[in-house]
Amino acid sequence: MKQRSPLEVCLPLALAVAACAASQPTHVVALAWLNAGVCSVGYRTLNDFPIDRISYRWLRGPRRVALWVYHLV
């Protein structure tokens, strides 16, 4: 398994934020993309996703949001 770097985990969140800030149409597309990810994930919690050697500190606190968006995208 490949080890994920913090930059690789945070990049999808940064791109989603940049898309939302760029313009209204890209904001709608980014939210639709994340909504499709949420619909496909369904009832799974973040703890059910494969960790791929990600540090357990990413499962708690504010880093949890970046990891969640990483798995959705």
CHARMM-style PDB file with segment names, atoms N, HN, CA, C and O in Angstrom:
ATOM      1  N   MET     1       0.827  -1.183   0.000  1.00  0.00      PROA
ATOM      2  CA  MET     1       0.000   0.000   0.000  1.00  0.00      PROA
ATOM      3  C   MET     1       0.872   1.247   0.000  1.00  0.00      PROA
ATOM      4  O   MET     1       1.936   1.296   0.617  1.00  0.00      PROA
ATOM      5  N   LYS     2       0.387   2.238  -0.706  1.00  0.00      PROA
ATOM      6  HN  LYS     2      -0.477   2.198  -1.208  1.00  0.00      PROA
ATOM      7  CA  LYS     2       1.104   3.498  -0.821  1.00  0.00      PROA
ATOM      8  C   LYS     2       0.822   4.371   0.400  1.00  0.00      PROA
ATOM      9  O   LYS     2      -0.316   4.464   0.859  1.00  0.00      PROA
ATOM     10  N   GLN     3       1.850   4.995   0.911  1.00  0.00      PROA
ATOM     11  HN  GLN     3       2.775   4.919   0.538  1.00  0.00      PROA
ATOM     12  CA  GLN     3       1.672   5.911   2.041  1.00  0.00      PROA
ATOM     13  C   GLN     3       1.210   7.267   1.517  1.00  0.00      PROA
ATOM     14  O   GLN     3       1.796   7.813   0.582  1.00  0.00      PROA
ATOM     15  N   ARG     4       0.172   7.795   2.118  1.00  0.00      PROA
ATOM     16  HN  ARG     4      -0.303   7.351   2.878  1.00  0.00      PROA
ATOM     17  CA  ARG     4      -0.384   9.081   1.698  1.00  0.00      PROA
ATOM     18  C   ARG     4       0.270  10.216   2.474  1.00  0.00      PROA
ATOM     19  O   ARG     4       0.399  10.157   3.697  1.00  0.00      PROA
ATOM     20  N   SER     5       0.675  11.238   1.754  1.00  0.00      PROA
ATOM     21  HN  SER     5       0.570  11.286   0.760  1.00  0.00      PROA
ATOM     22  CA  SER     5       1.274  12.399   2.405  1.00  0.00      PROA
ATOM     23  C   SER     5       0.157  13.362   2.808  1.00  0.00      PROA
ATOM     24  O   SER     5      -0.934  13.316   2.239  1.00  0.00      PROA
ATOM     25  N   PRO     6       0.421  14.236   3.789  1.00  0.00      PROA
ATOM     26  CA  PRO     6      -0.587  15.228   4.168  1.00  0.00      PROA
ATOM     27  C   PRO     6      -1.000  16.127   2.998  1.00  0.00      PROA
ATOM     28  O   PRO     6      -2.160  16.529   2.910  1.00  0.00      PROA
ATOM     29  N   LEU     7      -0.072  16.439   2.110  1.00  0.00      PROA
ATOM     30  HN  LEU     7       0.870  16.112   2.182  1.00  0.00      PROA
ATOM     31  CA  LEU     7      -0.393  17.264   0.945  1.00  0.00      PROA
ATOM     32  C   LEU     7      -1.382  16.532   0.035  1.00  0.00      PROA
ATOM     33  O   LEU     7      -2.332  17.133  -0.468  1.00  0.00      PROA
ATOM     34  N   GLU     8      -1.158  15.256  -0.168  1.00  0.00      PROA
ATOM     35  HN  GLU     8      -0.387  14.769   0.241  1.00  0.00      PROA
ATOM     36  CA  GLU     8      -2.043  14.470  -1.026  1.00  0.00      PROA
ATOM     37  C   GLU     8      -3.442  14.346  -0.431  1.00  0.00      PROA
ATOM     38  O   GLU     8      -4.427  14.315  -1.169  1.00  0.00      PROA
ATOM     39  N   VAL     9      -3.538  14.276   0.876  1.00  0.00      PROA
ATOM     40  HN  VAL     9      -2.738  14.302   1.476  1.00  0.00      PROA
ATOM     41  CA  VAL     9      -4.837  14.164   1.530  1.00  0.00      PROA
ATOM     42  C   VAL     9      -5.579  15.502   1.504  1.00  0.00      PROA
ATOM     43  O   VAL     9      -6.798  15.523   1.341  1.00  0.00      PROA
ATOM     44  N   CYS    10      -4.871  16.599   1.661  1.00  0.00      PROA
ATOM     45  HN  CYS    10      -3.880  16.582   1.794  1.00  0.00      PROA
ATOM     46  CA  CYS    10      -5.506  17.924   1.723  1.00  0.00      PROA
ATOM     47  C   CYS    10      -5.782  18.530   0.350  1.00  0.00      PROA
ATOM     48  O   CYS    10      -6.561  19.478   0.250  1.00  0.00      PROA
ATOM     49  N   LEU    11      -5.172  18.016  -0.696  1.00  0.00      PROA
ATOM     50  HN  LEU    11      -4.539  17.246  -0.615  1.00  0.00      PROA
ATOM     51  CA  LEU    11      -5.324  18.592  -2.024  1.00  0.00      PROA
ATOM     52  C   LEU    11      -6.769  18.595  -2.526  1.00  0.00      PROA
ATOM     53  O   LEU    11      -7.194  19.620  -3.060  1.00  0.00      PROA
ATOM     54  N   PRO    12      -7.555  17.518  -2.393  1.00  0.00      PROA
ATOM     55  CA  PRO    12      -8.949  17.594  -2.862  1.00  0.00      PROA
ATOM     56  C   PRO    12      -9.772  18.650  -2.137  1.00  0.00      PROA
ATOM     57  O   PRO    12     -10.608  19.306  -2.759  1.00  0.00      PROA
ATOM     58  N   LEU    13      -9.558  18.828  -0.850  1.00  0.00      PROA
ATOM     59  HN  LEU    13      -8.879  18.295  -0.345  1.00  0.00      PROA
ATOM     60  CA  LEU    13     -10.278  19.870  -0.108  1.00  0.00      PROA
ATOM     61  C   LEU    13      -9.886  21.251  -0.614  1.00  0.00      PROA
ATOM     62  O   LEU    13     -10.742  22.119  -0.780  1.00  0.00      PROA
ATOM     63  N   ALA    14      -8.602  21.455  -0.857  1.00  0.00      PROA
ATOM     64  HN  ALA    14      -7.907  20.750  -0.721  1.00  0.00      PROA
ATOM     65  CA  ALA    14      -8.133  22.748  -1.364  1.00  0.00      PROA
ATOM     66  C   ALA    14      -8.715  23.032  -2.750  1.00  0.00      PROA
ATOM     67  O   ALA    14      -9.098  24.165  -3.043  1.00  0.00      PROA
ATOM     68  N   LEU    15      -8.783  22.007  -3.600  1.00  0.00      PROA
ATOM     69  HN  LEU    15      -8.472  21.087  -3.362  1.00  0.00      PROA
ATOM     70  CA  LEU    15      -9.358  22.198  -4.930  1.00  0.00      PROA
ATOM     71  C   LEU    15     -10.855  22.475  -4.859  1.00  0.00      PROA
ATOM     72  O   LEU    15     -11.369  23.286  -5.629  1.00  0.00      PROA
ATOM     73  N   ALA    16     -11.557  21.816  -3.950  1.00  0.00      PROA
ATOM     74  HN  ALA    16     -11.139  21.156  -3.325  1.00  0.00      PROA
ATOM     75  CA  ALA    16     -12.990  22.065  -3.790  1.00  0.00      PROA
ATOM     76  C   ALA    16     -13.241  23.488  -3.295  1.00  0.00      PROA
ATOM     77  O   ALA    16     -14.154  24.163  -3.772  1.00  0.00      PROA
ATOM     78  N   VAL    17     -12.441  23.937  -2.354  1.00  0.00      PROA
ATOM     79  HN  VAL    17     -11.700  23.389  -1.967  1.00  0.00      PROA
ATOM     80  CA  VAL    17     -12.584  25.311  -1.844  1.00  0.00      PROA
ATOM     81  C   VAL    17     -12.263  26.319  -2.945  1.00  0.00      PROA
ATOM     82  O   VAL    17     -12.956  27.326  -3.085  1.00  0.00      PROA
ATOM     83  N   ALA    18     -11.219  26.055  -3.722  1.00  0.00      PROA
ATOM     84  HN  ALA    18     -10.655  25.236  -3.608  1.00  0.00      PROA
ATOM     85  CA  ALA    18     -10.864  26.966  -4.815  1.00  0.00      PROA
ATOM     86  C   ALA    18     -11.956  26.992  -5.876  1.00  0.00      PROA
ATOM     87  O   ALA    18     -12.259  28.052  -6.423  1.00  0.00      PROA
ATOM     88  N   ALA    19     -12.548  25.846  -6.173  1.00  0.00      PROA
ATOM     89  HN  ALA    19     -12.302  24.985  -5.729  1.00  0.00      PROA
ATOM     90  CA  ALA    19     -13.631  25.796  -7.160  1.00  0.00      PROA
ATOM     91  C   ALA    19     -14.850  26.550  -6.657  1.00  0.00      PROA
ATOM     92  O   ALA    19     -15.510  27.249  -7.427  1.00  0.00      PROA
ATOM     93  N   CYS    20     -15.152  26.416  -5.381  1.00  0.00      PROA
ATOM     94  HN  CYS    20     -14.616  25.848  -4.756  1.00  0.00      PROA
ATOM     95  CA  CYS    20     -16.301  27.131  -4.814  1.00  0.00      PROA
ATOM     96  C   CYS    20     -16.069  28.636  -4.798  1.00  0.00      PROA
ATOM     97  O   CYS    20     -17.016  29.407  -4.952  1.00  0.00      PROA
ATOM     98  N   ALA    21     -14.837  29.060  -4.616  1.00  0.00      PROA
ATOM     99  HN  ALA    21     -14.067  28.434  -4.491  1.00  0.00      PROA
ATOM    100  CA  ALA    21     -14.525  30.488  -4.571  1.00  0.00      PROA
ATOM    101  C   ALA    21     -14.391  31.102  -5.962  1.00  0.00      PROA
ATOM    102  O   ALA    21     -14.506  32.318  -6.116  1.00  0.00      PROA
ATOM    103  N   ALA    22     -14.151  30.278  -6.965  1.00  0.00      PROA
ATOM    104  HN  ALA    22     -14.057  29.290  -6.840  1.00  0.00      PROA
ATOM    105  CA  ALA    22     -13.887  30.803  -8.308  1.00  0.00      PROA
ATOM    106  C   ALA    22     -15.114  31.460  -8.926  1.00  0.00      PROA
ATOM    107  O   ALA    22     -15.049  32.605  -9.373  1.00  0.00      PROA
ATOM    108  N   SER    23     -16.224  30.743  -8.952  1.00  0.00      PROA
ATOM    109  HN  SER    23     -16.277  29.813  -8.589  1.00  0.00      PROA
ATOM    110  CA  SER    23     -17.434  31.304  -9.548  1.00  0.00      PROA
ATOM    111  C   SER    23     -18.641  30.478  -9.119  1.00  0.00      PROA
ATOM    112  O   SER    23     -18.501  29.391  -8.559  1.00  0.00      PROA
ATOM    113  N   GLN    24     -19.804  31.003  -9.385  1.00  0.00      PROA
ATOM    114  HN  GLN    24     -19.918  31.887  -9.840  1.00  0.00      PROA
ATOM    115  CA  GLN    24     -21.030  30.309  -8.997  1.00  0.00      PROA
ATOM    116  C   GLN    24     -21.207  28.978  -9.741  1.00  0.00      PROA
ATOM    117  O   GLN    24     -21.557  27.986  -9.102  1.00  0.00      PROA
ATOM    118  N   PRO    25     -20.981  28.911 -11.061  1.00  0.00      PROA
ATOM    119  CA  PRO    25     -21.141  27.616 -11.743  1.00  0.00      PROA
ATOM    120  C   PRO    25     -20.175  26.536 -11.225  1.00  0.00      PROA
ATOM    121  O   PRO    25     -20.570  25.381 -11.066  1.00  0.00      PROA
ATOM    122  N   THR    26     -18.925  26.903 -10.967  1.00  0.00      PROA
ATOM    123  HN  THR    26     -18.604  27.841 -11.097  1.00  0.00      PROA
ATOM    124  CA  THR    26     -18.008  25.893 -10.435  1.00  0.00      PROA
ATOM    125  C   THR    26     -18.362  25.532  -8.999  1.00  0.00      PROA
ATOM    126  O   THR    26     -18.085  24.419  -8.552  1.00  0.00      PROA
ATOM    127  N   HSD    27     -18.968  26.460  -8.279  1.00  0.00      PROA
ATOM    128  HN  HSD    27     -19.193  27.364  -8.642  1.00  0.00      PROA
ATOM    129  CA  HSD    27     -19.445  26.175  -6.929  1.00  0.00      PROA
ATOM    130  C   HSD    27     -20.536  25.101  -6.989  1.00  0.00      PROA
ATOM    131  O   HSD    27     -20.536  24.163  -6.191  1.00  0.00      PROA
ATOM    132  N   VAL    28     -21.451  25.243  -7.928  1.00  0.00      PROA
ATOM    133  HN  VAL    28     -21.451  26.004  -8.576  1.00  0.00      PROA
ATOM    134  CA  VAL    28     -22.528  24.270  -8.089  1.00  0.00      PROA
ATOM    135  C   VAL    28     -21.965  22.912  -8.513  1.00  0.00      PROA
ATOM    136  O   VAL    28     -22.388  21.874  -8.003  1.00  0.00      PROA
ATOM    137  N   VAL    29     -21.023  22.924  -9.434  1.00  0.00      PROA
ATOM    138  HN  VAL    29     -20.679  23.767  -9.848  1.00  0.00      PROA
ATOM    139  CA  VAL    29     -20.425  21.664  -9.898  1.00  0.00      PROA
ATOM    140  C   VAL    29     -19.664  20.976  -8.766  1.00  0.00      PROA
ATOM    141  O   VAL    29     -19.772  19.761  -8.602  1.00  0.00      PROA
ATOM    142  N   ALA    30     -18.897  21.738  -7.982  1.00  0.00      PROA
ATOM    143  HN  ALA    30     -18.809  22.725  -8.115  1.00  0.00      PROA
ATOM    144  CA  ALA    30     -18.135  21.149  -6.872  1.00  0.00      PROA
ATOM    145  C   ALA    30     -19.071  20.558  -5.821  1.00  0.00      PROA
ATOM    146  O   ALA    30     -18.818  19.464  -5.315  1.00  0.00      PROA
ATOM    147  N   LEU    31     -20.139  21.263  -5.490  1.00  0.00      PROA
ATOM    148  HN  LEU    31     -20.345  22.151  -5.902  1.00  0.00      PROA
ATOM    149  CA  LEU    31     -21.090  20.730  -4.520  1.00  0.00      PROA
ATOM    150  C   LEU    31     -21.838  19.518  -5.062  1.00  0.00      PROA
ATOM    151  O   LEU    31     -22.143  18.593  -4.310  1.00  0.00      PROA
ATOM    152  N   ALA    32     -22.135  19.515  -6.355  1.00  0.00      PROA
ATOM    153  HN  ALA    32     -21.887  20.267  -6.965  1.00  0.00      PROA
ATOM    154  CA  ALA    32     -22.777  18.342  -6.961  1.00  0.00      PROA
ATOM    155  C   ALA    32     -21.841  17.141  -6.937  1.00  0.00      PROA
ATOM    156  O   ALA    32     -22.274  16.014  -6.698  1.00  0.00      PROA
ATOM    157  N   TRP    33     -20.559  17.387  -7.186  1.00  0.00      PROA
ATOM    158  HN  TRP    33     -20.208  18.303  -7.380  1.00  0.00      PROA
ATOM    159  CA  TRP    33     -19.569  16.309  -7.155  1.00  0.00      PROA
ATOM    160  C   TRP    33     -19.464  15.709  -5.745  1.00  0.00      PROA
ATOM    161  O   TRP    33     -19.449  14.488  -5.592  1.00  0.00      PROA
ATOM    162  N   LEU    34     -19.392  16.550  -4.736  1.00  0.00      PROA
ATOM    163  HN  LEU    34     -19.405  17.542  -4.860  1.00  0.00      PROA
ATOM    164  CA  LEU    34     -19.332  16.062  -3.355  1.00  0.00      PROA
ATOM    165  C   LEU    34     -20.641  15.383  -2.959  1.00  0.00      PROA
ATOM    166  O   LEU    34     -20.629  14.406  -2.210  1.00  0.00      PROA
ATOM    167  N   ASN    35     -21.765  15.891  -3.454  1.00  0.00      PROA
ATOM    168  HN  ASN    35     -21.774  16.684  -4.062  1.00  0.00      PROA
ATOM    169  CA  ASN    35     -23.047  15.258  -3.172  1.00  0.00      PROA
ATOM    170  C   ASN    35     -23.111  13.861  -3.789  1.00  0.00      PROA
ATOM    171  O   ASN    35     -23.620  12.931  -3.165  1.00  0.00      PROA
ATOM    172  N   ALA    36     -22.599  13.711  -5.004  1.00  0.00      PROA
ATOM    173  HN  ALA    36     -22.185  14.466  -5.512  1.00  0.00      PROA
ATOM    174  CA  ALA    36     -22.545  12.386  -5.627  1.00  0.00      PROA
ATOM    175  C   ALA    36     -21.658  11.447  -4.814  1.00  0.00      PROA
ATOM    176  O   ALA    36     -21.961  10.261  -4.683  1.00  0.00      PROA
ATOM    177  N   GLY    37     -20.562  11.978  -4.270  1.00  0.00      PROA
ATOM    178  HN  GLY    37     -20.316  12.941  -4.377  1.00  0.00      PROA
ATOM    179  CA  GLY    37     -19.697  11.167  -3.415  1.00  0.00      PROA
ATOM    180  C   GLY    37     -20.404  10.728  -2.149  1.00  0.00      PROA
ATOM    181  O   GLY    37     -20.258   9.584  -1.720  1.00  0.00      PROA
ATOM    182  N   VAL    38     -21.169  11.625  -1.547  1.00  0.00      PROA
ATOM    183  HN  VAL    38     -21.288  12.555  -1.895  1.00  0.00      PROA
ATOM    184  CA  VAL    38     -21.916  11.289  -0.331  1.00  0.00      PROA
ATOM    185  C   VAL    38     -22.971  10.235  -0.643  1.00  0.00      PROA
ATOM    186  O   VAL    38     -23.163   9.300   0.135  1.00  0.00      PROA
ATOM    187  N   CYS    39     -23.654  10.378  -1.773  1.00  0.00      PROA
ATOM    188  HN  CYS    39     -23.499  11.137  -2.404  1.00  0.00      PROA
ATOM    189  CA  CYS    39     -24.681   9.396  -2.156  1.00  0.00      PROA
ATOM    190  C   CYS    39     -24.069   8.033  -2.423  1.00  0.00      PROA
ATOM    191  O   CYS    39     -24.678   7.013  -2.099  1.00  0.00      PROA
ATOM    192  N   SER    40     -22.882   7.991  -3.005  1.00  0.00      PROA
ATOM    193  HN  SER    40     -22.387   8.819  -3.268  1.00  0.00      PROA
ATOM    194  CA  SER    40     -22.260   6.700  -3.293  1.00  0.00      PROA
ATOM    195  C   SER    40     -21.683   6.035  -2.041  1.00  0.00      PROA
ATOM    196  O   SER    40     -21.614   4.809  -1.959  1.00  0.00      PROA
ATOM    197  N   VAL    41     -21.274   6.845  -1.077  1.00  0.00      PROA
ATOM    198  HN  VAL    41     -21.330   7.841  -1.143  1.00  0.00      PROA
ATOM    199  CA  VAL    41     -20.727   6.297   0.162  1.00  0.00      PROA
ATOM    200  C   VAL    41     -21.851   5.741   1.029  1.00  0.00      PROA
ATOM    201  O   VAL    41     -21.703   4.684   1.642  1.00  0.00      PROA
ATOM    202  N   GLY    42     -22.969   6.450   1.078  1.00  0.00      PROA
ATOM    203  HN  GLY    42     -23.089   7.308   0.580  1.00  0.00      PROA
ATOM    204  CA  GLY    42     -24.125   5.967   1.823  1.00  0.00      PROA
ATOM    205  C   GLY    42     -23.927   6.040   3.319  1.00  0.00      PROA
ATOM    206  O   GLY    42     -23.621   7.102   3.862  1.00  0.00      PROA
ATOM    207  N   TYR    43     -24.099   4.923   3.980  1.00  0.00      PROA
ATOM    208  HN  TYR    43     -24.348   4.061   3.538  1.00  0.00      PROA
ATOM    209  CA  TYR    43     -24.118   4.887   5.437  1.00  0.00      PROA
ATOM    210  C   TYR    43     -22.748   4.650   6.059  1.00  0.00      PROA
ATOM    211  O   TYR    43     -22.651   4.578   7.284  1.00  0.00      PROA
ATOM    212  N   ARG    44     -21.704   4.528   5.281  1.00  0.00      PROA
ATOM    213  HN  ARG    44     -21.782   4.587   4.286  1.00  0.00      PROA
ATOM    214  CA  ARG    44     -20.375   4.224   5.825  1.00  0.00      PROA
ATOM    215  C   ARG    44     -19.831   5.397   6.631  1.00  0.00      PROA
ATOM    216  O   ARG    44     -19.966   6.553   6.229  1.00  0.00      PROA
ATOM    217  N   THR    45     -19.227   5.099   7.751  1.00  0.00      PROA
ATOM    218  HN  THR    45     -19.117   4.160   8.078  1.00  0.00      PROA
ATOM    219  CA  THR    45     -18.563   6.135   8.542  1.00  0.00      PROA
ATOM    220  C   THR    45     -17.119   6.268   8.085  1.00  0.00      PROA
ATOM    221  O   THR    45     -16.618   5.431   7.333  1.00  0.00      PROA
ATOM    222  N   LEU    46     -16.461   7.309   8.534  1.00  0.00      PROA
ATOM    223  HN  LEU    46     -16.867   7.989   9.144  1.00  0.00      PROA
ATOM    224  CA  LEU    46     -15.071   7.531   8.153  1.00  0.00      PROA
ATOM    225  C   LEU    46     -14.173   6.395   8.640  1.00  0.00      PROA
ATOM    226  O   LEU    46     -13.167   6.086   8.002  1.00  0.00      PROA
ATOM    227  N   ASN    47     -14.523   5.782   9.744  1.00  0.00      PROA
ATOM    228  HN  ASN    47     -15.340   6.033  10.262  1.00  0.00      PROA
ATOM    229  CA  ASN    47     -13.710   4.691  10.281  1.00  0.00      PROA
ATOM    230  C   ASN    47     -13.784   3.430   9.430  1.00  0.00      PROA
ATOM    231  O   ASN    47     -12.942   2.544   9.584  1.00  0.00      PROA
ATOM    232  N   ASP    48     -14.771   3.321   8.533  1.00  0.00      PROA
ATOM    233  HN  ASP    48     -15.454   4.041   8.409  1.00  0.00      PROA
ATOM    234  CA  ASP    48     -14.904   2.153   7.668  1.00  0.00      PROA
ATOM    235  C   ASP    48     -14.048   2.240   6.410  1.00  0.00      PROA
ATOM    236  O   ASP    48     -13.886   1.241   5.709  1.00  0.00      PROA
ATOM    237  N   PHE    49     -13.502   3.404   6.116  1.00  0.00      PROA
ATOM    238  HN  PHE    49     -13.634   4.215   6.686  1.00  0.00      PROA
ATOM    239  CA  PHE    49     -12.686   3.571   4.921  1.00  0.00      PROA
ATOM    240  C   PHE    49     -11.293   2.986   5.146  1.00  0.00      PROA
ATOM    241  O   PHE    49     -10.821   2.923   6.281  1.00  0.00      PROA
ATOM    242  N   PRO    50     -10.630   2.556   4.064  1.00  0.00      PROA
ATOM    243  CA  PRO    50      -9.253   2.101   4.222  1.00  0.00      PROA
ATOM    244  C   PRO    50      -8.349   3.267   4.612  1.00  0.00      PROA
ATOM    245  O   PRO    50      -8.496   4.376   4.099  1.00  0.00      PROA
ATOM    246  N   ILE    51      -7.440   3.014   5.501  1.00  0.00      PROA
ATOM    247  HN  ILE    51      -7.320   2.113   5.918  1.00  0.00      PROA
ATOM    248  CA  ILE    51      -6.584   4.082   6.010  1.00  0.00      PROA
ATOM    249  C   ILE    51      -5.332   4.262   5.153  1.00  0.00      PROA
ATOM    250  O   ILE    51      -4.815   5.376   5.064  1.00  0.00      PROA
ATOM    251  N   ASP    52      -4.834   3.211   4.528  1.00  0.00      PROA
ATOM    252  HN  ASP    52      -5.254   2.306   4.601  1.00  0.00      PROA
ATOM    253  CA  ASP    52      -3.657   3.291   3.663  1.00  0.00      PROA
ATOM    254  C   ASP    52      -2.476   3.970   4.346  1.00  0.00      PROA
ATOM    255  O   ASP    52      -1.857   4.876   3.788  1.00  0.00      PROA
ATOM    256  N   ARG    53      -2.181   3.531   5.535  1.00  0.00      PROA
ATOM    257  HN  ARG    53      -2.683   2.795   5.988  1.00  0.00      PROA
ATOM    258  CA  ARG    53      -1.050   4.037   6.328  1.00  0.00      PROA
ATOM    259  C   ARG    53      -1.164   5.518   6.655  1.00  0.00      PROA
ATOM    260  O   ARG    53      -0.145   6.185   6.834  1.00  0.00      PROA
ATOM    261  N   ILE    54      -2.372   6.044   6.737  1.00  0.00      PROA
ATOM    262  HN  ILE    54      -3.200   5.502   6.592  1.00  0.00      PROA
ATOM    263  CA  ILE    54      -2.581   7.418   7.181  1.00  0.00      PROA
ATOM    264  C   ILE    54      -2.541   7.403   8.702  1.00  0.00      PROA
ATOM    265  O   ILE    54      -3.117   6.520   9.336  1.00  0.00      PROA
ATOM    266  N   SER    55      -1.869   8.369   9.276  1.00  0.00      PROA
ATOM    267  HN  SER    55      -1.401   9.087   8.761  1.00  0.00      PROA
ATOM    268  CA  SER    55      -1.744   8.447  10.725  1.00  0.00      PROA
ATOM    269  C   SER    55      -3.124   8.541  11.370  1.00  0.00      PROA
ATOM    270  O   SER    55      -4.035   9.163  10.824  1.00  0.00      PROA
ATOM    271  N   TYR    56      -3.264   7.918  12.534  1.00  0.00      PROA
ATOM    272  HN  TYR    56      -2.524   7.413  12.977  1.00  0.00      PROA
ATOM    273  CA  TYR    56      -4.550   7.931  13.231  1.00  0.00      PROA
ATOM    274  C   TYR    56      -4.941   9.318  13.727  1.00  0.00      PROA
ATOM    275  O   TYR    56      -6.108   9.546  14.045  1.00  0.00      PROA
ATOM    276  N   ARG    57      -3.993  10.247  13.799  1.00  0.00      PROA
ATOM    277  HN  ARG    57      -3.045  10.062  13.540  1.00  0.00      PROA
ATOM    278  CA  ARG    57      -4.342  11.604  14.216  1.00  0.00      PROA
ATOM    279  C   ARG    57      -5.202  12.294  13.163  1.00  0.00      PROA
ATOM    280  O   ARG    57      -5.842  13.304  13.458  1.00  0.00      PROA
ATOM    281  N   TRP    58      -5.230  11.760  11.927  1.00  0.00      PROA
ATOM    282  HN  TRP    58      -4.711  10.940  11.687  1.00  0.00      PROA
ATOM    283  CA  TRP    58      -6.088  12.302  10.883  1.00  0.00      PROA
ATOM    284  C   TRP    58      -7.548  11.905  11.104  1.00  0.00      PROA
ATOM    285  O   TRP    58      -8.439  12.464  10.465  1.00  0.00      PROA
ATOM    286  N   LEU    59      -7.800  10.970  11.979  1.00  0.00      PROA
ATOM    287  HN  LEU    59      -7.076  10.516  12.499  1.00  0.00      PROA
ATOM    288  CA  LEU    59      -9.171  10.534  12.246  1.00  0.00      PROA
ATOM    289  C   LEU    59      -9.848  11.361  13.322  1.00  0.00      PROA
ATOM    290  O   LEU    59     -11.021  11.132  13.617  1.00  0.00      PROA
ATOM    291  N   ARG    60      -9.157  12.302  13.908  1.00  0.00      PROA
ATOM    292  HN  ARG    60      -8.204  12.488  13.669  1.00  0.00      PROA
ATOM    293  CA  ARG    60      -9.696  13.146  14.967  1.00  0.00      PROA
ATOM    294  C   ARG    60      -9.431  14.610  14.648  1.00  0.00      PROA
ATOM    295  O   ARG    60      -8.438  14.940  14.000  1.00  0.00      PROA
ATOM    296  N   GLY    61     -10.309  15.476  15.099  1.00  0.00      PROA
ATOM    297  HN  GLY    61     -11.115  15.208  15.626  1.00  0.00      PROA
ATOM    298  CA  GLY    61     -10.102  16.910  14.977  1.00  0.00      PROA
ATOM    299  C   GLY    61     -10.367  17.457  13.597  1.00  0.00      PROA
ATOM    300  O   GLY    61     -11.069  16.829  12.804  1.00  0.00      PROA
ATOM    301  N   PRO    62      -9.811  18.630  13.293  1.00  0.00      PROA
ATOM    302  CA  PRO    62     -10.085  19.299  12.029  1.00  0.00      PROA
ATOM    303  C   PRO    62      -9.530  18.550  10.816  1.00  0.00      PROA
ATOM    304  O   PRO    62     -10.035  18.719   9.706  1.00  0.00      PROA
ATOM    305  N   ARG    63      -8.536  17.755  11.006  1.00  0.00      PROA
ATOM    306  HN  ARG    63      -8.126  17.617  11.908  1.00  0.00      PROA
ATOM    307  CA  ARG    63      -7.975  16.985   9.888  1.00  0.00      PROA
ATOM    308  C   ARG    63      -8.967  15.956   9.364  1.00  0.00      PROA
ATOM    309  O   ARG    63      -8.852  15.500   8.226  1.00  0.00      PROA
ATOM    310  N   ARG    64      -9.921  15.597  10.176  1.00  0.00      PROA
ATOM    311  HN  ARG    64     -10.014  15.968  11.101  1.00  0.00      PROA
ATOM    312  CA  ARG    64     -10.927  14.615   9.791  1.00  0.00      PROA
ATOM    313  C   ARG    64     -11.724  15.089   8.572  1.00  0.00      PROA
ATOM    314  O   ARG    64     -12.097  14.275   7.727  1.00  0.00      PROA
ATOM    315  N   VAL    65     -11.987  16.384   8.474  1.00  0.00      PROA
ATOM    316  HN  VAL    65     -11.684  17.046   9.160  1.00  0.00      PROA
ATOM    317  CA  VAL    65     -12.737  16.931   7.338  1.00  0.00      PROA
ATOM    318  C   VAL    65     -11.941  16.745   6.049  1.00  0.00      PROA
ATOM    319  O   VAL    65     -12.501  16.347   5.028  1.00  0.00      PROA
ATOM    320  N   ALA    66     -10.647  17.027   6.089  1.00  0.00      PROA
ATOM    321  HN  ALA    66     -10.192  17.350   6.918  1.00  0.00      PROA
ATOM    322  CA  ALA    66      -9.806  16.858   4.899  1.00  0.00      PROA
ATOM    323  C   ALA    66      -9.765  15.403   4.469  1.00  0.00      PROA
ATOM    324  O   ALA    66      -9.809  15.110   3.274  1.00  0.00      PROA
ATOM    325  N   LEU    67      -9.683  14.493   5.420  1.00  0.00      PROA
ATOM    326  HN  LEU    67      -9.648  14.731   6.391  1.00  0.00      PROA
ATOM    327  CA  LEU    67      -9.663  13.063   5.094  1.00  0.00      PROA
ATOM    328  C   LEU    67     -11.008  12.618   4.546  1.00  0.00      PROA
ATOM    329  O   LEU    67     -11.055  11.791   3.636  1.00  0.00      PROA
ATOM    330  N   TRP    68     -12.101  13.148   5.078  1.00  0.00      PROA
ATOM    331  HN  TRP    68     -12.063  13.820   5.818  1.00  0.00      PROA
ATOM    332  CA  TRP    68     -13.431  12.801   4.597  1.00  0.00      PROA
ATOM    333  C   TRP    68     -13.630  13.264   3.158  1.00  0.00      PROA
ATOM    334  O   TRP    68     -14.148  12.518   2.327  1.00  0.00      PROA
ATOM    335  N   VAL    69     -13.216  14.501   2.865  1.00  0.00      PROA
ATOM    336  HN  VAL    69     -12.796  15.107   3.540  1.00  0.00      PROA
ATOM    337  CA  VAL    69     -13.324  15.021   1.480  1.00  0.00      PROA
ATOM    338  C   VAL    69     -12.407  14.224   0.564  1.00  0.00      PROA
ATOM    339  O   VAL    69     -12.765  13.974  -0.587  1.00  0.00      PROA
ATOM    340  N   TYR    70     -11.248  13.822   1.036  1.00  0.00      PROA
ATOM    341  HN  TYR    70     -10.957  14.025   1.971  1.00  0.00      PROA
ATOM    342  CA  TYR    70     -10.335  13.005   0.222  1.00  0.00      PROA
ATOM    343  C   TYR    70     -11.023  11.709  -0.208  1.00  0.00      PROA
ATOM    344  O   TYR    70     -10.909  11.303  -1.364  1.00  0.00      PROA
ATOM    345  N   HSD    71     -11.729  11.065   0.705  1.00  0.00      PROA
ATOM    346  HN  HSD    71     -11.822  11.395   1.644  1.00  0.00      PROA
ATOM    347  CA  HSD    71     -12.405   9.819   0.374  1.00  0.00      PROA
ATOM    348  C   HSD    71     -13.626  10.058  -0.507  1.00  0.00      PROA
ATOM    349  O   HSD    71     -13.954   9.207  -1.334  1.00  0.00      PROA
ATOM    350  N   LEU    72     -14.298  11.179  -0.354  1.00  0.00      PROA
ATOM    351  HN  LEU    72     -14.032  11.870   0.317  1.00  0.00      PROA
ATOM    352  CA  LEU    72     -15.461  11.468  -1.197  1.00  0.00      PROA
ATOM    353  C   LEU    72     -15.073  11.770  -2.634  1.00  0.00      PROA
ATOM    354  O   LEU    72     -15.740  11.333  -3.571  1.00  0.00      PROA
ATOM    355  N   VAL    73     -14.000  12.512  -2.800  1.00  0.00      PROA
ATOM    356  HN  VAL    73     -13.458  12.867  -2.038  1.00  0.00      PROA
ATOM    357  CA  VAL    73     -13.575  12.889  -4.147  1.00  0.00      PROA
ATOM    358  C   VAL    73     -12.909  11.711  -4.795  1.00  0.00      PROA
ATOM    359  OT1 VAL    73     -12.470  11.804  -5.942  1.00  0.00      PROA
TER     360      VAL     73
END
